[in-house]
Amino acid sequence: MRRLLLAALPLMLTACSIDQSRLGHFVTQTVQPGMPMEQALVRLQAEGFYCNAGSGADAVTPCTRTYKRPLRSNCLERVDLVRSATSAKTVGAIDVLEVKCPG
C-alpha cells in the first residue's frame, strides 16, 4: 500500500500545478477577438469565471476564476477582455494574465 501511495505522489503533485499555457489555450478556444462582448462574457461565466463588466465605457473587463488545488491553497485564474477600439460592444483582445497562487 505504501509503495502505491509513493508511486502516485508525483502524479498527485503534477495535478496540483498550474499550467499557464493550458489556461491560455482554453481561453482562446472559448472566446476570440471580434466576437460580441456579451457573448464572450456569457461563455466565460458558463466556464466558472466571474466577470466584472462594469460600465460600457471601461476599456477592460476583468474575469477571474478560482482554481482549486487539493493539497495547497487555491489559485486565481485571471483573464482581461479588452474592448475593441472601434466598438465597445466587441472584444478587441484577450489578455490571459499570470495565475496568482498564495505563497
DRENLUM-465740 format. One record per residue: residue number from 1; residue in three letters; x, y, z of N, C-alpha, C, O in turn. Coordinates in nm, 4 decimals, always signed. Each point is the difference from the previous one (the first is absolute). Layout:
! residues N
<site seq="NUM" type="ALA" n_x="X" n_y="Y" n_z="Z" ca_x="X" ca_y="Y" ca_z="Z" c_x="X" c_y="Y" c_z="Z" o_x="X" o_y="Y" o_z="Z"/>
...
//
This chain:
! residues 103
<site seq="1" type="MET" n_x="+0.0825" n_y="-0.1196" n_z="+0.0000" ca_x="-0.0825" ca_y="+0.1196" ca_z="+0.0000" c_x="+0.0870" c_y="+0.1261" c_z="+0.0000" o_x="-0.0289" o_y="+0.0969" o_z="-0.0702"/>
<site seq="2" type="ARG" n_x="+0.1356" n_y="-0.1001" n_z="+0.1502" ca_x="+0.0881" ca_y="+0.1165" ca_z="+0.0068" c_x="+0.0668" c_y="+0.0256" c_z="-0.1353" o_x="+0.0143" o_y="+0.1149" o_z="-0.0418"/>
<site seq="3" type="ARG" n_x="+0.0264" n_y="-0.2223" n_z="-0.0264" ca_x="+0.0615" ca_y="+0.0158" ca_z="-0.1320" c_x="-0.0974" c_y="+0.0634" c_z="-0.0986" o_x="+0.0388" o_y="+0.0839" o_z="-0.0813"/>
<site seq="4" type="LEU" n_x="-0.1643" n_y="-0.1241" n_z="+0.0887" ca_x="-0.1015" ca_y="+0.0561" ca_z="-0.0886" c_x="-0.0160" c_y="+0.1493" c_z="+0.0257" o_x="-0.0101" o_y="+0.0790" o_z="-0.0938"/>
<site seq="5" type="LEU" n_x="+0.0078" n_y="-0.0409" n_z="+0.2205" ca_x="-0.0134" ca_y="+0.1415" ca_z="+0.0353" c_x="+0.1212" c_y="+0.0784" c_z="-0.0484" o_x="-0.0152" o_y="+0.1086" o_z="-0.0560"/>
<site seq="6" type="LEU" n_x="+0.1351" n_y="-0.1620" n_z="+0.0767" ca_x="+0.1212" ca_y="+0.0687" ca_z="-0.0444" c_x="+0.0065" c_y="+0.0100" c_z="-0.1518" o_x="+0.0487" o_y="+0.0995" o_z="-0.0537"/>
<site seq="7" type="ALA" n_x="-0.0974" n_y="-0.2013" n_z="-0.0151" ca_x="-0.0017" ca_y="+0.0034" ca_z="-0.1454" c_x="-0.0997" c_y="+0.1029" c_z="-0.0521" o_x="+0.0226" o_y="+0.0601" o_z="-0.1050"/>
<site seq="8" type="ALA" n_x="-0.1310" n_y="-0.0395" n_z="+0.1760" ca_x="-0.1030" ca_y="+0.0941" ca_z="-0.0424" c_x="+0.0326" c_y="+0.1441" c_z="+0.0379" o_x="-0.0605" o_y="+0.0924" o_z="-0.0544"/>
<site seq="9" type="LEU" n_x="+0.1537" n_y="-0.0712" n_z="+0.1452" ca_x="+0.0310" ca_y="+0.1343" ca_z="+0.0483" c_x="+0.0424" c_y="+0.0954" c_z="-0.1123" o_x="-0.0530" o_y="+0.1109" o_z="-0.0056"/>
<site seq="10" type="PRO" n_x="+0.1458" n_y="-0.1477" n_z="-0.0844" ca_x="+0.0349" ca_y="+0.0941" ca_z="-0.1081" c_x="-0.1198" c_y="+0.0372" c_z="-0.0875" o_x="-0.0113" o_y="+0.1143" o_z="-0.0441"/>
<site seq="11" type="LEU" n_x="-0.0767" n_y="-0.2086" n_z="+0.0194" ca_x="-0.1193" ca_y="+0.0276" ca_z="-0.0789" c_x="-0.0907" c_y="+0.0988" c_z="+0.0726" o_x="-0.0561" o_y="+0.0905" o_z="-0.0618"/>
<site seq="12" type="MET" n_x="+0.0418" n_y="-0.1080" n_z="+0.1933" ca_x="-0.0839" ca_y="+0.0910" ca_z="+0.0787" c_x="+0.0593" c_y="+0.1400" c_z="+0.0004" o_x="-0.0734" o_y="+0.0984" o_z="-0.0086"/>
<site seq="13" type="LEU" n_x="+0.2060" n_y="-0.0884" n_z="+0.0184" ca_x="+0.0634" ca_y="+0.1318" ca_z="+0.0045" c_x="-0.0107" c_y="+0.0720" c_z="-0.1338" o_x="-0.0190" o_y="+0.1216" o_z="-0.0025"/>
<site seq="14" type="THR" n_x="+0.0308" n_y="-0.1937" n_z="-0.1087" ca_x="-0.0140" ca_y="+0.0666" ca_z="-0.1290" c_x="-0.1438" c_y="+0.0427" c_z="-0.0238" o_x="-0.0239" o_y="+0.0976" o_z="-0.0710"/>
<site seq="15" type="ALA" n_x="-0.0723" n_y="-0.1684" n_z="+0.1287" ca_x="-0.1396" ca_y="+0.0388" ca_z="-0.0136" c_x="-0.0263" c_y="+0.1308" c_z="+0.0728" o_x="-0.0976" o_y="+0.0690" o_z="-0.0295"/>
<site seq="16" type="CYS" n_x="+0.1837" n_y="-0.0344" n_z="+0.1243" ca_x="-0.0173" ca_y="+0.1229" ca_z="+0.0770" c_x="+0.0709" c_y="+0.1188" c_z="-0.0637" o_x="-0.0227" o_y="+0.1138" o_z="+0.0412"/>
<site seq="17" type="SER" n_x="+0.1067" n_y="-0.1371" n_z="-0.1391" ca_x="+0.0756" ca_y="+0.1093" ca_z="-0.0579" c_x="-0.0862" c_y="+0.0778" c_z="-0.1001" o_x="-0.1000" o_y="-0.0500" o_z="-0.0515"/>
<site seq="18" type="ILE" n_x="+0.1417" n_y="+0.1713" n_z="+0.0268" ca_x="-0.0721" ca_y="+0.0878" ca_z="-0.0917" c_x="+0.0659" c_y="-0.0079" c_z="-0.1371" o_x="+0.1217" o_y="+0.0138" o_z="-0.0120"/>
<site seq="19" type="ASP" n_x="-0.2006" n_y="-0.0355" n_z="-0.0890" ca_x="+0.0496" ca_y="-0.0041" ca_z="-0.1367" c_x="-0.0520" c_y="+0.1248" c_z="-0.0709" o_x="-0.1115" o_y="+0.0021" o_z="-0.0520"/>
<site seq="20" type="GLN" n_x="+0.1950" n_y="+0.1016" n_z="+0.0512" ca_x="-0.0391" ca_y="+0.1285" ca_z="-0.0559" c_x="-0.0362" c_y="-0.0120" c_z="-0.1485" o_x="-0.0953" o_y="+0.0633" o_z="-0.0454"/>
<site seq="21" type="SER" n_x="+0.1695" n_y="-0.1429" n_z="-0.0294" ca_x="-0.0286" ca_y="-0.0128" ca_z="-0.1434" c_x="-0.1334" c_y="-0.0709" c_z="-0.0228" o_x="-0.0706" o_y="+0.0311" o_z="-0.0960"/>
<site seq="22" type="ARG" n_x="+0.0349" n_y="-0.1264" n_z="+0.1834" ca_x="-0.1289" ca_y="-0.0681" ca_z="-0.0136" c_x="-0.1149" c_y="+0.0986" c_z="+0.0223" o_x="-0.1011" o_y="-0.0047" o_z="-0.0701"/>
<site seq="23" type="LEU" n_x="+0.1172" n_y="+0.0937" n_z="+0.1679" ca_x="-0.1023" ca_y="+0.1025" ca_z="+0.0242" c_x="-0.0124" c_y="+0.0908" c_z="-0.1219" o_x="-0.1110" o_y="+0.0303" o_z="-0.0436"/>
<site seq="24" type="GLY" n_x="+0.2242" n_y="+0.0132" n_z="-0.0117" ca_x="-0.0031" ca_y="+0.0862" ca_z="-0.1175" c_x="-0.0679" c_y="-0.0667" c_z="-0.1175" o_x="-0.0792" o_y="+0.0633" o_z="-0.0698"/>
<site seq="25" type="HIS" n_x="+0.1091" n_y="-0.1908" n_z="+0.0467" ca_x="-0.0625" ca_y="-0.0739" ca_z="-0.1090" c_x="-0.1505" c_y="-0.0125" c_z="+0.0230" o_x="-0.0793" o_y="+0.0188" o_z="-0.0923"/>
<site seq="26" type="PHE" n_x="+0.0407" n_y="-0.0506" n_z="+0.2156" ca_x="-0.1420" ca_y="-0.0131" ca_z="+0.0329" c_x="-0.0743" c_y="+0.1313" c_z="-0.0269" o_x="-0.1072" o_y="-0.0001" o_z="-0.0605"/>
<site seq="27" type="VAL" n_x="+0.1641" n_y="+0.1107" n_z="+0.1055" ca_x="-0.0668" ca_y="+0.1298" ca_z="-0.0165" c_x="-0.0115" c_y="+0.0366" c_z="-0.1474" o_x="-0.1051" o_y="+0.0469" o_z="-0.0437"/>
<site seq="28" type="THR" n_x="+0.2117" n_y="-0.0676" n_z="-0.0340" ca_x="-0.0064" ca_y="+0.0368" ca_z="-0.1418" c_x="-0.0923" c_y="-0.0925" c_z="-0.0794" o_x="-0.0444" o_y="+0.0369" o_z="-0.1087"/>
<site seq="29" type="GLN" n_x="+0.0148" n_y="-0.1552" n_z="+0.1601" ca_x="-0.0984" ca_y="-0.0868" ca_z="-0.0637" c_x="-0.1423" c_y="+0.0397" c_z="+0.0397" o_x="-0.0958" o_y="-0.0310" o_z="-0.0708"/>
<site seq="30" type="THR" n_x="+0.0828" n_y="+0.1000" n_z="+0.1848" ca_x="-0.1314" ca_y="+0.0369" ca_z="+0.0535" c_x="-0.0469" c_y="+0.1348" c_z="-0.0531" o_x="-0.1165" o_y="+0.0149" o_z="-0.0371"/>
<site seq="31" type="VAL" n_x="+0.2058" n_y="+0.0828" n_z="+0.0333" ca_x="-0.0346" ca_y="+0.1343" ca_z="-0.0496" c_x="+0.1066" c_y="+0.0450" c_z="-0.0994" o_x="+0.1168" o_y="-0.0369" o_z="+0.0118"/>
<site seq="32" type="GLN" n_x="-0.1584" n_y="+0.1170" n_z="-0.1098" ca_x="+0.0928" ca_y="+0.0502" ca_z="-0.1011" c_x="-0.0242" c_y="+0.1491" c_z="-0.0236" o_x="-0.1116" o_y="+0.0492" o_z="+0.0167"/>
<site seq="33" type="PRO" n_x="+0.2179" n_y="+0.0223" n_z="-0.0558" ca_x="-0.0183" ca_y="+0.1396" ca_z="-0.0388" c_x="-0.1003" c_y="+0.0092" c_z="-0.1144" o_x="-0.0030" o_y="-0.0849" o_z="-0.0890"/>
<site seq="34" type="GLY" n_x="-0.0786" n_y="+0.1890" n_z="+0.0932" ca_x="-0.1008" ca_y="+0.0213" ca_z="-0.1045" c_x="-0.1379" c_y="-0.0494" c_z="+0.0392" o_x="-0.0988" o_y="+0.0382" o_z="-0.0627"/>
<site seq="35" type="MET" n_x="+0.0896" n_y="-0.1223" n_z="+0.1650" ca_x="-0.1324" ca_y="-0.0472" ca_z="+0.0402" c_x="-0.0667" c_y="+0.1047" c_z="+0.0888" o_x="+0.0685" o_y="+0.0809" o_z="+0.0625"/>
<site seq="36" type="PRO" n_x="-0.2010" n_y="-0.0819" n_z="-0.0567" ca_x="-0.0694" ca_y="+0.0948" ca_z="+0.0865" c_x="+0.0426" c_y="-0.0173" c_z="+0.1458" o_x="+0.0115" o_y="-0.1123" o_z="+0.0491"/>
<site seq="37" type="MET" n_x="+0.0114" n_y="+0.2232" n_z="+0.0189" ca_x="+0.0446" ca_y="-0.0027" ca_z="+0.1396" c_x="-0.0985" c_y="-0.0789" c_z="+0.0867" o_x="+0.0412" o_y="-0.0784" o_z="+0.0855"/>
<site seq="38" type="GLU" n_x="-0.1693" n_y="+0.0990" n_z="-0.1075" ca_x="-0.1008" ca_y="-0.0700" ca_z="+0.0809" c_x="+0.0111" c_y="-0.1518" c_z="-0.0174" o_x="-0.0130" o_y="-0.0744" o_z="+0.0972"/>
<site seq="39" type="GLN" n_x="+0.0364" n_y="+0.0290" n_z="-0.2181" ca_x="+0.0154" ca_y="-0.1437" ca_z="-0.0258" c_x="+0.1253" c_y="-0.0537" c_z="+0.0691" o_x="-0.0025" o_y="-0.1093" o_z="+0.0567"/>
<site seq="40" type="ALA" n_x="+0.1118" n_y="+0.1852" n_z="-0.0613" ca_x="+0.1241" ca_y="-0.0407" ca_z="+0.0665" c_x="-0.0205" c_y="-0.0119" c_z="+0.1507" o_x="+0.0484" o_y="-0.0944" o_z="+0.0624"/>
<site seq="41" type="LEU" n_x="-0.1202" n_y="+0.1902" n_z="-0.0044" ca_x="-0.0275" ca_y="-0.0040" ca_z="+0.1437" c_x="-0.0844" c_y="-0.1214" c_z="+0.0375" o_x="+0.0267" o_y="-0.0661" o_z="+0.1004"/>
<site seq="42" type="VAL" n_x="-0.1269" n_y="+0.0373" n_z="-0.1798" ca_x="-0.0860" ca_y="-0.1159" ca_z="+0.0266" c_x="+0.0818" c_y="-0.1287" c_z="-0.0069" o_x="-0.0156" o_y="-0.0881" o_z="+0.0845"/>
<site seq="43" type="ARG" n_x="+0.1017" n_y="+0.0772" n_z="-0.1838" ca_x="+0.0821" ca_y="-0.1213" ca_z="-0.0150" c_x="+0.0947" c_y="-0.0186" c_z="+0.1177" o_x="+0.0119" o_y="-0.1103" o_z="+0.0533"/>
<site seq="44" type="LEU" n_x="+0.0556" n_y="+0.2176" n_z="-0.0123" ca_x="+0.0919" ca_y="-0.0117" ca_z="+0.1133" c_x="-0.0746" c_y="-0.0295" c_z="+0.1295" o_x="+0.0455" o_y="-0.0806" o_z="+0.0811"/>
<site seq="45" type="GLN" n_x="-0.1589" n_y="+0.1450" n_z="-0.0617" ca_x="-0.0782" ca_y="-0.0256" ca_z="+0.1214" c_x="-0.0505" c_y="-0.1437" c_z="+0.0039" o_x="-0.0091" o_y="-0.0594" o_z="+0.1074"/>
<site seq="46" type="ALA" n_x="-0.0239" n_y="+0.0030" n_z="-0.2230" ca_x="-0.0428" ca_y="-0.1399" ca_z="-0.0063" c_x="+0.1139" c_y="-0.0943" c_z="+0.0391" o_x="-0.0241" o_y="-0.1128" o_z="+0.0430"/>
<site seq="47" type="GLU" n_x="+0.1472" n_y="+0.1592" n_z="-0.0582" ca_x="+0.1173" ca_y="-0.0801" ca_z="+0.0360" c_x="+0.0488" c_y="+0.0293" c_z="+0.1417" o_x="+0.1086" o_y="-0.0433" o_z="+0.0386"/>
<site seq="48" type="GLY" n_x="-0.1886" n_y="+0.1168" n_z="+0.0390" ca_x="+0.0329" ca_y="+0.0229" ca_z="+0.1403" c_x="+0.0725" c_y="+0.1292" c_z="+0.0311" o_x="+0.0400" o_y="+0.0220" o_z="+0.1144"/>
<site seq="49" type="PHE" n_x="-0.0221" n_y="+0.0637" n_z="-0.2130" ca_x="+0.0647" ca_y="+0.1290" ca_z="+0.0241" c_x="-0.1016" c_y="+0.0998" c_z="+0.0525" o_x="-0.1177" o_y="-0.0051" o_z="-0.0359"/>
<site seq="50" type="TYR" n_x="+0.1636" n_y="+0.0962" n_z="+0.1213" ca_x="-0.0797" ca_y="+0.1142" ca_z="+0.0429" c_x="+0.0564" c_y="+0.1201" c_z="-0.0744" o_x="+0.1189" o_y="+0.0298" o_z="+0.0112"/>
<site seq="51" type="CYS" n_x="-0.2019" n_y="+0.0383" n_z="-0.0861" ca_x="+0.0450" ca_y="+0.1149" ca_z="-0.0781" c_x="-0.0640" c_y="+0.1271" c_z="+0.0529" o_x="-0.1218" o_y="+0.0082" o_z="+0.0153"/>
<site seq="52" type="ASN" n_x="+0.2050" n_y="+0.0902" n_z="+0.0124" ca_x="-0.0464" ca_y="+0.1291" ca_z="+0.0478" c_x="-0.0159" c_y="+0.0910" c_z="-0.1218" o_x="+0.0922" o_y="+0.0725" o_z="-0.0374"/>
<site seq="53" type="ALA" n_x="-0.2098" n_y="-0.0775" n_z="-0.0231" ca_x="-0.0235" ca_y="+0.0728" ca_z="-0.1245" c_x="+0.0055" c_y="+0.1511" c_z="+0.0177" o_x="+0.0301" o_y="+0.0710" o_z="-0.0959"/>
<site seq="54" type="GLY" n_x="-0.0579" n_y="-0.0203" n_z="+0.2141" ca_x="+0.0083" ca_y="+0.1434" ca_z="+0.0241" c_x="-0.0875" c_y="+0.0784" c_z="-0.0951" o_x="-0.1036" o_y="-0.0482" o_z="-0.0457"/>
<site seq="55" type="SER" n_x="+0.1464" n_y="+0.1698" n_z="+0.0164" ca_x="-0.0769" ca_y="+0.0824" ca_z="-0.0939" c_x="+0.0485" c_y="-0.0261" c_z="-0.1415" o_x="+0.1103" o_y="-0.0508" o_z="-0.0201"/>
<site seq="56" type="GLY" n_x="-0.1909" n_y="+0.0849" n_z="-0.0759" ca_x="+0.0349" ca_y="-0.0195" ca_z="-0.1400" c_x="+0.1216" c_y="+0.0795" c_z="-0.0433" o_x="+0.0592" o_y="-0.0289" o_z="-0.1040"/>
<site seq="57" type="ALA" n_x="-0.0208" n_y="+0.1295" n_z="+0.1831" ca_x="+0.1131" ca_y="+0.0848" ca_z="-0.0359" c_x="+0.1340" c_y="-0.0625" c_z="+0.0404" o_x="+0.1046" o_y="+0.0431" o_z="-0.0486"/>
<site seq="58" type="ASP" n_x="-0.1061" n_y="-0.1431" n_z="+0.1361" ca_x="+0.1245" ca_y="-0.0619" ca_z="+0.0438" c_x="+0.0689" c_y="-0.0684" c_z="-0.1178" o_x="-0.0640" o_y="-0.0715" o_z="-0.0771"/>
<site seq="59" type="ALA" n_x="+0.1931" n_y="+0.0936" n_z="+0.0637" ca_x="+0.0751" ca_y="-0.0587" ca_z="-0.1109" c_x="+0.0248" c_y="-0.1489" c_z="+0.0210" o_x="+0.0100" o_y="-0.0757" o_z="-0.0965"/>
<site seq="60" type="VAL" n_x="+0.0002" n_y="+0.0332" n_z="+0.2242" ca_x="+0.0336" ca_y="-0.1384" ca_z="+0.0320" c_x="-0.1043" c_y="-0.0586" c_z="+0.0939" o_x="-0.0417" o_y="+0.0649" o_z="+0.0960"/>
<site seq="61" type="THR" n_x="+0.0003" n_y="-0.1867" n_z="-0.1238" ca_x="-0.0911" ca_y="-0.0729" ca_z="+0.0872" c_x="+0.0789" c_y="-0.1145" c_z="+0.0632" o_x="+0.0319" o_y="-0.0980" o_z="-0.0672"/>
<site seq="62" type="PRO" n_x="-0.0004" n_y="+0.1103" n_z="+0.1971" ca_x="+0.0754" ca_y="-0.1074" ca_z="+0.0646" c_x="-0.0906" c_y="-0.1181" c_z="+0.0353" o_x="-0.1121" o_y="+0.0189" o_z="+0.0471"/>
<site seq="63" type="CYS" n_x="+0.1616" n_y="-0.1406" n_z="-0.0702" ca_x="-0.0710" ca_y="-0.1223" ca_z="+0.0352" c_x="+0.0925" c_y="-0.0873" c_z="+0.0833" o_x="+0.1188" o_y="-0.0114" o_z="-0.0304"/>
<site seq="64" type="THR" n_x="-0.1715" n_y="-0.0496" n_z="+0.1339" ca_x="+0.0803" ca_y="-0.0858" ca_z="+0.0871" c_x="-0.0726" c_y="-0.1308" c_z="+0.0270" o_x="-0.1228" o_y="-0.0074" o_z="-0.0044"/>
<site seq="65" type="ARG" n_x="+0.2016" n_y="-0.0949" n_z="+0.0322" ca_x="-0.0554" ca_y="-0.1300" ca_z="+0.0375" c_x="+0.0947" c_y="-0.0636" c_z="+0.1003" o_x="+0.1219" o_y="+0.0054" o_z="-0.0162"/>
<site seq="66" type="THR" n_x="-0.1786" n_y="-0.0652" n_z="+0.1194" ca_x="+0.0806" ca_y="-0.0682" ca_z="+0.1004" c_x="+0.0402" c_y="-0.1375" c_z="-0.0512" o_x="-0.0835" o_y="-0.0779" o_z="-0.0459"/>
<site seq="67" type="TYR" n_x="+0.2123" n_y="+0.0498" n_z="+0.0546" ca_x="+0.0537" ca_y="-0.1302" ca_z="-0.0384" c_x="+0.0295" c_y="-0.0741" c_z="+0.1303" o_x="+0.0900" o_y="+0.0379" o_z="+0.0750"/>
<site seq="68" type="LYS" n_x="-0.1658" n_y="-0.1424" n_z="-0.0492" ca_x="+0.0139" ca_y="-0.0725" ca_z="+0.1266" c_x="+0.1086" c_y="-0.1063" c_z="-0.0119" o_x="+0.0009" o_y="-0.0813" o_z="-0.0924"/>
<site seq="69" type="ARG" n_x="+0.0913" n_y="+0.0850" n_z="+0.1898" ca_x="+0.1080" ca_y="-0.0984" ca_z="+0.0041" c_x="-0.0193" c_y="-0.0850" c_z="+0.1251" o_x="-0.0150" o_y="+0.0547" o_z="+0.1093"/>
<site seq="70" type="PRO" n_x="+0.0153" n_y="-0.1856" n_z="-0.1227" ca_x="-0.0319" ca_y="-0.0875" ca_z="+0.1122" c_x="+0.0940" c_y="+0.0096" c_z="+0.1201" o_x="-0.0460" o_y="-0.0085" o_z="+0.1139"/>
<site seq="71" type="LEU" n_x="+0.1743" n_y="+0.0257" n_z="-0.1360" ca_x="+0.0940" ca_y="-0.0024" ca_z="+0.1117" c_x="+0.0582" c_y="+0.1366" c_z="+0.0334" o_x="+0.0864" o_y="+0.0104" o_z="+0.0871"/>
<site seq="72" type="ARG" n_x="-0.1315" n_y="+0.0932" n_z="-0.1539" ca_x="+0.0540" ca_y="+0.1346" ca_z="+0.0200" c_x="-0.1141" c_y="+0.1007" c_z="+0.0004" o_x="-0.1162" o_y="-0.0342" o_z="-0.0220"/>
<site seq="73" type="SER" n_x="+0.1533" n_y="+0.1603" n_z="+0.0478" ca_x="-0.0993" ca_y="+0.1073" ca_z="-0.0059" c_x="-0.0482" c_y="+0.0183" c_z="-0.1430" o_x="+0.0718" o_y="-0.0311" o_z="-0.0950"/>
<site seq="74" type="ASN" n_x="-0.1923" n_y="+0.0812" n_z="+0.0803" ca_x="-0.0576" ca_y="+0.0238" ca_z="-0.1323" c_x="+0.0743" c_y="+0.1108" c_z="-0.0723" o_x="+0.0623" o_y="+0.0858" o_z="+0.0625"/>
<site seq="75" type="CYS" n_x="-0.0695" n_y="-0.0885" n_z="-0.1941" ca_x="+0.0618" ca_y="+0.1029" ca_z="-0.0841" c_x="-0.1105" c_y="+0.0775" c_z="-0.0727" o_x="-0.1159" o_y="-0.0416" o_z="-0.0026"/>
<site seq="76" type="LEU" n_x="+0.1539" n_y="+0.1531" n_z="-0.0551" ca_x="-0.0947" ca_y="+0.0841" ca_z="-0.0711" c_x="+0.0431" c_y="+0.0128" c_z="-0.1459" o_x="+0.1062" o_y="+0.0549" o_z="-0.0298"/>
<site seq="77" type="GLU" n_x="-0.1901" n_y="-0.1063" n_z="-0.0611" ca_x="+0.0239" ca_y="+0.0154" ca_z="-0.1432" c_x="-0.0615" c_y="+0.1329" c_z="-0.0424" o_x="-0.1113" o_y="+0.0335" o_z="+0.0405"/>
<site seq="78" type="ARG" n_x="+0.1854" n_y="+0.0425" n_z="-0.1231" ca_x="-0.0448" ca_y="+0.1346" ca_z="-0.0356" c_x="+0.0086" c_y="+0.0222" c_z="-0.1503" o_x="+0.0988" o_y="-0.0342" o_z="-0.0650"/>
<site seq="79" type="VAL" n_x="-0.2053" n_y="+0.0924" n_z="+0.0123" ca_x="-0.0083" ca_y="+0.0315" ca_z="-0.1428" c_x="-0.0586" c_y="+0.1399" c_z="-0.0145" o_x="-0.1006" o_y="+0.0325" o_z="+0.0631"/>
<site seq="80" type="ASP" n_x="+0.1628" n_y="+0.0488" n_z="-0.1452" ca_x="-0.0545" ca_y="+0.1323" ca_z="-0.0307" c_x="-0.0533" c_y="-0.0008" c_z="-0.1427" o_x="+0.0711" o_y="-0.0361" o_z="-0.0938"/>
<site seq="81" type="LEU" n_x="-0.1956" n_y="+0.0759" n_z="+0.0789" ca_x="-0.0584" ca_y="+0.0194" ca_z="-0.1325" c_x="+0.0120" c_y="+0.1487" c_z="-0.0323" o_x="-0.0569" o_y="+0.0842" o_z="+0.0694"/>
<site seq="82" type="VAL" n_x="+0.1304" n_y="-0.0533" n_z="-0.1739" ca_x="+0.0227" ca_y="+0.1387" ca_z="-0.0388" c_x="-0.0988" c_y="+0.0354" c_z="-0.1102" o_x="-0.0107" o_y="-0.0697" o_z="-0.1009"/>
<site seq="83" type="ARG" n_x="-0.0609" n_y="+0.1787" n_z="+0.1220" ca_x="-0.0996" ca_y="+0.0427" ca_z="-0.0992" c_x="+0.0683" c_y="+0.0517" c_z="-0.1261" o_x="+0.1082" o_y="+0.0584" o_z="+0.0062"/>
<site seq="84" type="SER" n_x="-0.1713" n_y="-0.0802" n_z="-0.1185" ca_x="+0.0507" ca_y="+0.0469" ca_z="-0.1283" c_x="+0.0053" c_y="+0.1528" c_z="-0.0010" o_x="-0.0844" o_y="+0.0668" o_z="+0.0597"/>
<site seq="85" type="ALA" n_x="+0.1839" n_y="-0.0137" n_z="-0.1276" ca_x="+0.0124" ca_y="+0.1453" ca_z="-0.0119" c_x="-0.1119" c_y="+0.0587" c_z="-0.0850" o_x="-0.0323" o_y="+0.1182" o_z="+0.0123"/>
<site seq="86" type="THR" n_x="-0.0266" n_y="-0.2002" n_z="-0.0979" ca_x="-0.1048" ca_y="+0.0501" ca_z="-0.0893" c_x="-0.1409" c_y="-0.0244" c_z="+0.0537" o_x="-0.0945" o_y="+0.0669" o_z="-0.0418"/>
<site seq="87" type="SER" n_x="+0.0798" n_y="-0.1618" n_z="+0.1334" ca_x="-0.1326" ca_y="-0.0293" ca_z="+0.0544" c_x="+0.0119" c_y="-0.0549" c_z="+0.1417" o_x="+0.0636" o_y="-0.1028" o_z="+0.0230"/>
<site seq="88" type="ALA" n_x="-0.1257" n_y="+0.1728" n_z="+0.0711" ca_x="+0.0051" ca_y="-0.0430" ca_z="+0.1404" c_x="-0.0749" c_y="-0.1310" c_z="+0.0222" o_x="+0.0171" o_y="-0.0640" o_z="+0.1037"/>
<site seq="89" type="LYS" n_x="-0.0993" n_y="+0.0236" n_z="-0.1993" ca_x="-0.0777" ca_y="-0.1231" ca_z="+0.0146" c_x="+0.0694" c_y="-0.1216" c_z="-0.0608" o_x="-0.0594" o_y="-0.1072" o_z="-0.0112"/>
<site seq="90" type="THR" n_x="+0.1863" n_y="+0.1249" n_z="-0.0283" ca_x="+0.0740" ca_y="-0.1073" ca_z="-0.0658" c_x="+0.1321" c_y="-0.0242" c_z="+0.0732" o_x="+0.0630" o_y="+0.0943" o_z="+0.0480"/>
<site seq="91" type="VAL" n_x="-0.0217" n_y="-0.2199" n_z="-0.0397" ca_x="+0.1291" ca_y="-0.0347" ca_z="+0.0594" c_x="+0.1090" c_y="+0.0363" c_z="-0.1000" o_x="-0.0021" o_y="-0.0447" o_z="-0.1147"/>
<site seq="92" type="GLY" n_x="+0.0974" n_y="+0.1260" n_z="+0.1594" ca_x="+0.1116" ca_y="+0.0381" ca_z="-0.0856" c_x="+0.1219" c_y="-0.0876" c_z="+0.0230" o_x="+0.0741" o_y="-0.0308" o_z="-0.0934"/>
<site seq="93" type="ALA" n_x="-0.0535" n_y="-0.0095" n_z="+0.2191" ca_x="+0.1151" ca_y="-0.0838" ca_z="+0.0348" c_x="-0.0306" c_y="-0.0745" c_z="+0.1289" o_x="-0.0888" o_y="+0.0377" o_z="+0.0764"/>
<site seq="94" type="ILE" n_x="+0.1643" n_y="-0.1440" n_z="-0.0544" ca_x="-0.0151" ca_y="-0.0807" ca_z="+0.1211" c_x="+0.1367" c_y="-0.0116" c_z="+0.0646" o_x="+0.0954" o_y="-0.0458" o_z="-0.0629"/>
<site seq="95" type="ASP" n_x="-0.0858" n_y="+0.0868" n_z="+0.1874" ca_x="+0.1259" ca_y="-0.0113" ca_z="+0.0747" c_x="-0.0177" c_y="-0.1061" c_z="+0.1075" o_x="-0.0784" o_y="+0.0175" o_z="+0.0933"/>
<site seq="96" type="VAL" n_x="+0.1517" n_y="-0.1273" n_z="-0.1067" ca_x="-0.0004" ca_y="-0.1035" ca_z="+0.1020" c_x="+0.1144" c_y="+0.0342" c_z="+0.0943" o_x="+0.1172" o_y="-0.0084" o_z="-0.0367"/>
<site seq="97" type="LEU" n_x="-0.1527" n_y="+0.0469" n_z="+0.1582" ca_x="+0.0986" ca_y="+0.0445" ca_z="+0.0968" c_x="+0.0571" c_y="-0.1190" c_z="+0.0768" o_x="-0.0571" o_y="-0.1090" o_z="-0.0005"/>
<site seq="98" type="GLU" n_x="+0.1696" n_y="+0.1317" n_z="+0.0658" ca_x="+0.0644" ca_y="-0.1050" ca_z="+0.0783" c_x="-0.0922" c_y="-0.0448" c_z="+0.1133" o_x="-0.0623" o_y="+0.0822" o_z="+0.0671"/>
<site seq="99" type="VAL" n_x="+0.0549" n_y="-0.2116" n_z="-0.0475" ca_x="-0.0814" ca_y="-0.0561" ca_z="+0.1082" c_x="+0.0657" c_y="+0.0384" c_z="+0.1320" o_x="+0.1212" o_y="-0.0149" o_z="+0.0157"/>
<site seq="100" type="LYS" n_x="-0.1999" n_y="+0.0639" n_z="+0.0784" ca_x="+0.0512" ca_y="+0.0422" ca_z="+0.1308" c_x="-0.0304" c_y="-0.1066" c_z="+0.1049" o_x="-0.1153" o_y="-0.0380" o_z="+0.0204"/>
<site seq="101" type="CYS" n_x="+0.2202" n_y="-0.0090" n_z="+0.0451" ca_x="-0.0144" ca_y="-0.0988" ca_z="+0.1069" c_x="+0.0655" c_y="+0.0552" c_z="+0.1259" o_x="+0.1086" o_y="+0.0573" o_z="-0.0077"/>
<site seq="102" type="PRO" n_x="-0.1726" n_y="-0.0734" n_z="+0.1240" ca_x="+0.0616" ca_y="+0.0476" ca_z="+0.1233" c_x="+0.1228" c_y="-0.0825" c_z="+0.0348" o_x="+0.0043" o_y="-0.1213" o_z="-0.0207"/>
<site seq="103" type="GLY" n_x="+0.0948" n_y="+0.1906" n_z="+0.0742" ca_x="+0.1229" ca_y="-0.0629" ca_z="+0.0508" c_x="+0.0526" c_y="-0.1020" c_z="-0.0856" o_x="+0.1027" o_y="-0.0601" o_z="+0.0315"/>
//
